[in-house]
Amino acid sequence: MLRKIIATATVTTVAAGAVLMGSAGAASAAPLWCGSWLKEPSRATNISAVPGTTASVSSPGNGYIRVNQGTYGGKWYAWAKLYNGWQGDLVALIWVNQSNSAYYQCGSRDGSSEYSMDYTAGVDDAHAYKVQAKHWHNGAAGISYGPTVIWR
């Protein structure tokens, strides 16, 4: 399957109510929802980084975030992952729904919280068309976002 990837943002450390994906406050007000999700993305095959989504984060452990993709049960899924995180670091996936252009935040693999300590649930490409990793560090670093890409 050919996937078009268009990078539309660079990583930036911002305040919690900042502009994201071109819509003022949309992501900061994004409801928690993982759509039709994959709770264990490690079960996917053909796993790779979504090009253009990797970003360094302000963390003592040389951490970085990115959106990964893979197939499971005949569908493509995207999920955010934190690498080399430090104590207190968390990750989330911000995604835009294809059917209504609404912004959502997917965190834990069970869909019950905004963030995860290592990786989020996977959102399928029937729902998500824009994806972005979000990082939170407990301390001065605050919240940062990786680049936004069109994913499908």
Order of alpha helices (4+ residues) and beta strands (2+ residues): beta-beta-beta-beta-beta-beta-beta-beta-beta-beta-beta-beta
